[in-house]
Amino acid sequence: MRVYVPLTLPGLAEAHRTGELGAGPFVGYAVTPALRQWYLSDDIEELEYAALGRAALASLRLLAADESAPRRRVVVAVDVADGAATVDPAAPGEVTVTVTVPLAKAAAVHLDADDAEGDVSAAARALAAADGGDDDAQSVVDGADDHELLWYATQEIPNLVGRG
C-alpha cells in the first residue's frame, strides 16, 4: 500500500537523522474505500493524487501547530505492507500505520517550492478560521493548493534538510 505521510521540514530532518519515517502508530493517507467513494473515481493516479492532497492538508495542519517550521508542506510517499496500516472508514484516505517505517523505504518526497511559502504561511494562519466555517479563510487555505508539490528522489533528502 502506498502511504503519503505528512511532515514538516524539521520532521523530515528528524527522519533523516534517525533513519525512521515514524514509529507506529502514525497517520498517513492512502487510496482507501472511503477515499474512492469521496473522490468518485476509479483512476488510480487520480486517487493517489487525492491521497497526496489529503496528506498535504495534514502537513499544513502540522505547520499551523509549529510556527517555527519553514512554511513548506512536506509529504513522504512510502510503500508499506497492507497489514501495516489500518483504514479509518470515517475519514477519506486516512490510515494509521502501525509499524516502524525505515526512511529507506520511502519512494519519494513531495515538497513545496520556495515561492509557495507566502501562500502556505497565510493558509496555516487561516486554517483554524476555515475549520470554523469562515469562507474567506477557506479561500486562503485553498490558495496553498494552487502550488503543486514538487517531486524529489529520496537521494535528495540530505539537500532538502540542509545536510547535503
N, C-alpha and C positions, 0 to 999 in steps of 0.2 A: 504494500500500500504506500503510495506517495503521500507524504505528510508535509504540509507547509507550516513551519514553526516561526511564530512571530518573535522578534527580538528587537533590541536597540543596538547601536554600535558598541556601547560598553558590554552588553550581553554577548555580542559576537566576540569581542576581545577576550572575555572570560572563557567562552567556549574554546577559543584558540589556545588560551593559556593552559586549560585543564585537559583539553583533548576530548571533552564531552559536550555534546549539544545540550544534554539535560539528563538528569537522573529522574526517572519516573516517580510519581506521575507529573506530567505537564501537558498543557493544552496545545493542540495543533489543529490544523484544518485539512480536510481531505474530501474526496468525492464520496459522499455518503448517500444513502437513500433519501434522507431529508433534504440534502442539497439538490439532488436530482429533481425532487418534487418542487422545491422552491424556485429553481432556475428554469425548469421546464425545457430541458434539452437532453438529447441523447448523445450529443457530440462530446467525446471525452476531452478534447482540447478546450472546448468552451467551459466544460465543467471544472477542469483543472484551473483554468483562468479565474473562474468564480471562487474556487477554494483559495487561490492565491490572493484574491481581492479581500476575502474574509480575514485572511492572515494579516494583510496589510492594515486593515482597520484595527485588528488586535494590536499590531505594532504601534499604531497611532495612540491607542489607549495606554500602552506602556510608556510612550513619550509624554503623555499628559500627566502620568504619575511620577515622572522623573525629569524635572525641569533642567537638570544639569546635563542630560544626554544630548548629543548633537541631534538636531531636528531632521533626521533622515530615517524613514521607515526601513526596517531590515526584515527579510523573510528568508529562512533557510529551507530548501527543499531536501527532504531525506526520505529514503525508502526504508520502511520497517516491515517486519513480518505481520501478516494480517492479524494474528492473535496478540500482537504487541500494542494494539490500540483498540480502545472501546469507543463506540459511537454514542454520541448524545442525540437521541431521536428528537429532542425538542429544539435543538439548535442546529440549523442547516450548516453542514460541513464540519461541525465541531467534533473533535475526537480527543480522548485522553490517552496519551502514550504512557504505558505502564512500565516500561523498561528503560534502562540507561542506554542512551544512544551515543556512540562514539562520533565525534565530528568527522572522522574519516569516512563515515557512511553517507555524508552529505553529497548530494548530486550537484547542487548549485546554490549560489547566494543571489538574492534579488535585493536591490538597494536603490534608494532614491539618488538621483544625480544632485550635485551641489545646487543647481538652480531651483530645486524644489524646496529648499529649506524655508524660505519665507512663507510659502503656502502651507507647508506641513506644520510649521510653528503656529500659524494662525489657526489651523484646523485643530491642533492639540489644545489650544486655549479655548476654542469654541465647543469642544466635544461635550462637556457637561451640559451646556445650554441646549445643544442639539438633542441630547438624550432626554432633556426635559420637554421637548416639543417645539422649541424655537426654530421656526422655518428659516430665518436669516442665518442663524448659527449652523443649521444643517447645510445651507448653501456653502458656507465657508468650509465645513468639513468635506463636502463633496468636491470642493476645489482641489484638495490634495489628490483626488483620483484623476485629475487632469494630467498628472505626472505619472508616466509609466515607470514601473520599477525596472531598473537595468539588470541584466543578467551577468553574473560573474562566475567564472570557474572557481572551484574550491582552492586551486593553487594560488588564487589571487587574494585569499583571506588575509595573509600577513600584510599585504599592502593596504587592504581596506581598513585594517585596525591600526595602521601606522607602525607596524613592526617588520615591514619588508625591506 
